Amino acid sequence: MTSRRLIRIKVLQLLYAYSKKEGVSQAETERDLLKSIEKSTDLYYQILLLLTELRHNCLLYTSPSPRDP
């Protein structure tokens, strides 16, 4: 999930970066913003996947095996 706070931060970062550059079009700025938001969303999903994999592995290693008395 992309929060409003994250979007605000990304917009302000891009506005600052492009205020320092000359000759940058609005289309380039918008493309970079969407790319940045997409990367943040991908990272969010990767973290969720990591957590589910960790939980799965912990359950495998901590569950009692049939050989244990």
ABEGO torsion letter per residue (X at the ends): XBBAAAAAAAAAAAAAAAAABBGBBAAAAAAAAAAAAAAAAAAAAAAAAAAAAAAAAAAAAABBBAABX
